[in-house]
Amino acid sequence: MRSVVSRCGPIFALVLAGLGPSIEAADTPLDWFTHMDDAVRSLNYRGDLIHAHDGDVDSLEVVHALRDGVEHERVTTLNGAAQESIRRGDEFEVTTPRSTALPPDLLTMGNPLVAMLPEYRDVLAEHYEFRHRPDSGQVAGRRVHTLTMAARDEFRYGYRFQYDVETGLPLKYELIDRAGRSLETVMFSRIEVNSPLDAEAFRSRLTQSGREGFRTIRLARPSAGDSGVAVSESEARFGVERLPAGFYLTVVTRHDNMPGGAEHLVYTDGMASISVFAEQHAQKRETMSGLLSMGVANAFGVRLGEYQITVIGEVPAATVERVGQSIKPRP
């Protein structure tokens, strides 16, 4: 899965007729996820999305289209604080009330179903059991197939996807524990697929409504250099000696503009992700020690010499604790 912070995949300039083998014919995990990823990026759709997590329920309007080979998307909150993101390719506009703090990562304010899809690799089958049930019910009035990824060990959660029989569009996602109980749910409660969408559908609903007190931030997708400098694994100051099976290092980022040159390491198994933050300890700042659970996310903090180490991810507590306890400085 793309990281807790954000992930973005390629834009597929396809039309429905060019999606390849039919959804009914798909019979491997790669087929299933390819159809879902293609559909969520290439089809026209608009609907209301519910995100239930940590005892809260967020409601969003999602509008998406592929226009002249460029993805367009508008996501507008329907409850809570009024916020909106509009994306045209790699260009973003984010509108929020002036009275609220800026979101910590503006680029995460997109369709959450996109962020839930994995970057499929065959090795996932070593750590997840795939179960596929064709034509197994309905979501938002549309027939769906159900794909379950059951975790084979205690170091990762499981996942359940329900996707449209006709188009392959993912309509529901659940994060599940080893007993199959839902921990987090993202699903469409209403959706229109392949309906015509013109430029007007992607104009801001907040600024057009005549309401005052909003600000709009325009930005392009940042490069890695905007948030740190990528370094090789051999250049990293820290490493993990007892990494859970299946996880591997994807990126190391050095932030030399921060005291002591803070470091950010990201590990993934292709589905779940773990972030490790190492920064020089500040005497006057309160630091985290031990395990902290935040709904489906867990964190573990430990002091290592001059550095404060914080491990965080949407993984079980045993995972962040094992990683945190086995972090060592590289020689």
C-alpha positions in Angstrom: 0.0 0.0 0.0 1.1 3.5 -0.6 2.6 5.1 2.5 0.6 6.7 5.3 1.9 10.0 4.1 1.0 9.7 0.4 1.5 7.6 -2.7 0.9 8.2 -6.4 1.0 5.8 -9.3 1.0 6.4 -13.1 -1.9 7.9 -14.9 -3.4 5.5 -17.3 -4.8 7.2 -20.4 -7.3 4.5 -21.2 -11.0 4.3 -22.1 -13.3 1.5 -20.8 -13.1 -0.4 -24.1 -9.3 -0.6 -23.8 -9.0 -2.0 -20.3 -7.7 -5.4 -21.5 -9.3 -8.7 -20.4 -12.8 -8.4 -19.1 -13.4 -8.1 -15.4 -15.2 -11.5 -15.4 -12.0 -13.1 -16.9 -9.6 -11.7 -14.4 -8.3 -14.6 -12.3 -5.0 -13.6 -10.7 -4.2 -11.0 -8.0 -2.3 -9.0 -10.6 -5.3 -9.0 -12.9 -7.6 -7.9 -10.0 -5.5 -5.0 -8.9 -4.6 -3.9 -12.4 -8.3 -3.6 -13.2 -9.0 -1.7 -10.0 -6.1 0.7 -10.5 -6.9 1.3 -14.2 -10.6 1.9 -13.4 -10.1 4.3 -10.5 -7.8 6.5 -12.7 -9.4 6.3 -16.1 -13.2 6.3 -15.6 -15.6 9.1 -15.2 -17.4 8.9 -11.8 -18.9 11.0 -9.1 -20.4 10.0 -5.8 -20.4 10.3 -2.0 -17.7 8.5 -0.1 -17.8 7.5 3.6 -14.6 7.0 5.6 -15.2 5.3 9.0 -12.1 5.2 11.2 -11.2 5.5 14.9 -14.8 6.1 15.9 -15.3 8.9 13.4 -17.1 9.1 10.1 -16.0 11.5 7.4 -18.2 12.1 4.3 -16.7 13.3 1.0 -17.9 14.1 -2.5 -15.6 12.6 -5.1 -15.7 13.7 -8.8 -13.2 12.1 -11.2 -12.6 12.2 -15.0 -9.8 11.6 -17.5 -10.0 14.6 -19.8 -7.6 14.7 -22.8 -5.4 12.2 -21.2 -5.1 14.2 -17.9 -6.7 13.1 -14.6 -9.1 15.6 -13.1 -10.4 15.2 -9.5 -12.4 17.2 -7.0 -12.8 16.0 -3.4 -15.0 18.1 -1.1 -15.8 17.4 2.5 -19.6 17.0 3.3 -19.3 17.1 7.1 -16.9 18.6 9.7 -14.6 21.4 8.5 -15.3 22.6 5.0 -12.2 21.6 2.8 -11.7 20.8 -0.8 -8.9 19.6 -3.1 -8.9 19.9 -6.9 -6.3 18.1 -9.0 -5.6 18.5 -12.7 -2.7 16.2 -13.5 0.1 17.2 -11.1 -1.4 20.6 -10.3 -3.4 21.0 -7.0 -5.7 23.6 -5.5 -6.5 23.1 -1.8 -9.2 25.3 -0.2 -9.6 25.5 3.6 -11.1 27.9 6.1 -8.7 30.7 7.0 -9.4 30.1 10.7 -8.0 26.5 10.6 -4.5 25.3 10.5 -3.2 24.0 7.1 -3.4 20.2 6.8 0.0 18.6 7.6 0.2 17.1 4.1 -2.0 18.9 1.5 -1.4 16.2 -1.1 -3.2 13.5 1.0 -6.5 15.3 0.5 -7.5 13.2 -2.5 -9.7 10.1 -3.1 -8.7 7.8 -0.2 -9.6 4.7 -2.3 -6.7 5.5 -4.6 -4.2 5.5 -1.7 -5.5 2.1 -0.5 -4.5 0.1 -3.7 -1.2 -1.8 -3.5 1.7 -1.7 -5.8 1.3 -5.4 -6.5 4.3 -7.7 -6.3 4.2 -11.6 -6.5 6.0 -11.7 -3.1 2.8 -10.4 -1.4 1.4 -14.0 -1.7 4.1 -15.1 0.8 2.6 -12.8 3.5 -1.1 -12.6 2.5 -3.6 -15.3 1.6 -5.7 -14.1 -1.3 -9.4 -15.1 -1.4 -11.6 -14.1 -4.3 -15.4 -14.3 -4.2 -17.0 -13.4 -7.6 -20.3 -11.5 -7.7 -20.6 -11.5 -3.9 -23.1 -8.7 -3.1 -23.5 -5.0 -3.9 -22.1 -1.7 -2.8 -24.0 1.6 -3.6 -26.4 -0.5 -5.7 -23.8 -2.0 -7.9 -22.8 -5.7 -8.1 -19.3 -6.4 -6.7 -16.5 -9.0 -6.6 -14.8 -9.4 -3.2 -11.0 -9.7 -2.8 -9.7 -10.5 0.7 -6.0 -10.3 1.6 -5.7 -12.2 4.9 -2.4 -11.6 6.8 -0.3 -14.8 7.4 1.4 -13.4 10.5 0.9 -11.0 13.4 3.0 -8.2 11.8 0.4 -6.9 9.4 -3.3 -6.2 9.0 -5.5 -7.8 6.4 -7.4 -6.0 3.6 -10.7 -6.5 1.9 -11.7 -4.9 -1.4 -15.0 -4.9 -3.1 -14.9 -3.8 -6.8 -17.5 -3.2 -9.5 -18.3 -6.3 -11.6 -19.0 -4.2 -14.7 -16.0 -1.8 -14.6 -13.5 -2.9 -12.0 -13.9 0.3 -10.0 -13.1 -0.2 -6.3 -16.2 0.7 -4.3 -15.3 -0.4 -0.8 -12.1 -1.0 1.2 -11.7 -2.4 4.7 -8.7 -2.8 6.9 -9.3 -6.0 8.9 -7.7 -7.8 11.8 -6.7 -11.5 11.8 -10.2 -12.5 12.8 -11.6 -10.7 9.7 -13.2 -7.8 11.8 -13.3 -4.4 10.1 -10.9 -1.8 11.7 -11.4 0.9 9.0 -13.8 1.3 6.1 -13.8 3.5 3.0 -16.9 3.0 0.7 -19.1 4.8 -1.8 -22.7 5.2 -0.5 -23.8 6.7 -3.9 -22.0 6.6 -7.2 -22.6 7.4 -10.9 -20.2 5.8 -13.3 -19.4 7.0 -16.9 -21.6 10.0 -16.6 -20.6 13.1 -18.6 -18.4 15.5 -16.6 -17.5 18.9 -18.0 -15.1 21.5 -16.7 -17.8 22.9 -14.4 -17.8 19.7 -12.3 -14.2 20.5 -11.3 -14.7 24.1 -10.2 -14.6 24.8 -6.5 -17.9 24.4 -4.7 -16.6 26.3 -1.7 -15.5 29.5 -3.4 -18.4 29.5 -5.8 -20.9 29.3 -3.0 -20.2 32.9 -2.1 -19.0 31.9 1.4 -16.2 34.1 2.8 -13.3 33.2 5.0 -11.6 30.6 2.7 -8.1 30.5 1.3 -6.9 28.6 -1.7 -3.3 27.2 -2.0 -2.1 26.3 -5.4 0.9 23.9 -5.8 2.4 21.4 -8.0 3.4 17.9 -6.8 6.7 18.5 -5.0 9.9 16.7 -5.9 11.9 14.7 -3.3 14.2 17.7 -2.9 11.4 19.9 -1.6 11.2 17.8 1.6 14.7 16.4 2.0 17.5 14.8 0.0 17.2 11.1 -0.9 20.3 9.1 0.1 21.3 5.5 -0.5 20.8 2.7 2.1 24.5 2.6 2.6 24.5 6.3 3.5 21.7 5.9 6.1 22.8 6.5 9.7 20.5 3.8 11.0 19.3 0.4 10.0 16.8 -2.3 11.4 18.3 -5.6 12.4 15.1 -7.6 12.9 12.8 -6.4 10.2 9.6 -8.4 10.0 9.7 -10.9 7.0 8.6 -9.3 3.7 9.3 -5.7 4.6 12.1 -3.9 2.7 13.5 -0.4 2.6 12.1 1.8 -0.2 13.5 5.3 0.5 15.9 7.1 2.9 15.5 10.9 3.1 18.0 13.2 4.9 16.8 16.6 6.2 20.1 18.5 6.6 18.2 21.8 7.4 17.1 20.3 10.7 19.3 20.0 13.8 21.6 17.0 13.5 20.4 16.1 10.0 17.1 14.3 10.7 16.5 11.1 8.7 13.3 9.4 7.5 13.3 5.7 6.4 10.3 4.0 4.8 9.8 0.3 4.8 7.0 -1.6 3.1 5.9 -5.1 2.1 4.1 -3.7 -0.9 0.9 -3.2 1.1 1.6 -2.0 4.6 4.2 0.8 5.3 6.4 1.7 8.3 8.0 5.1 8.7 11.1 5.5 10.9 12.0 9.0 12.0 15.5 9.7 13.6 16.2 13.2 14.8 18.7 14.6 17.3 17.2 14.8 20.8 16.2 18.2 22.0 16.5 18.7 25.7 13.5 21.0 26.2 11.2 19.0 24.0 8.9 16.2 25.3 9.7 13.0 23.5 7.9 9.8 23.1 9.0 6.6 24.8 7.4 3.1 24.4 4.3 2.2 22.5 1.4 4.5 21.6 -1.8 3.3 19.8 -3.8 5.8 17.7 -6.7 3.8 16.3 -5.4 1.5 13.5 -2.0 3.3 13.5 0.6 2.5 16.1 3.9 4.2 17.1 6.9 3.3 19.2 9.5 5.8 20.5 13.0 5.1 21.9 16.1 7.1 22.7 19.3 5.9 20.9 22.3 7.9 21.9 21.8 11.5 20.8 18.8 10.6 18.7 15.1 10.2 19.3 13.7 7.3 17.2 10.0 7.2 16.3 8.5 4.3 14.4 4.9 4.8 13.0 2.6 2.9 10.7 -0.8 1.5 10.0 0.4 -1.9 11.3 -0.1 -3.9 14.5 1.6 -2.8 17.7 4.0 -5.8 17.5 5.4 -4.5 14.3 6.4 -1.0 15.3 7.7 -2.4 18.6 9.9 -5.0 16.9 11.3 -2.4 14.5 11.9 0.2 17.2 13.7 -2.2 19.5 16.0 -3.4 16.7 17.1 -0.1 15.2 20.9 0.3 15.4 23.4 2.9 14.1 25.2 1.9 11.0 29.0 1.6 11.4 
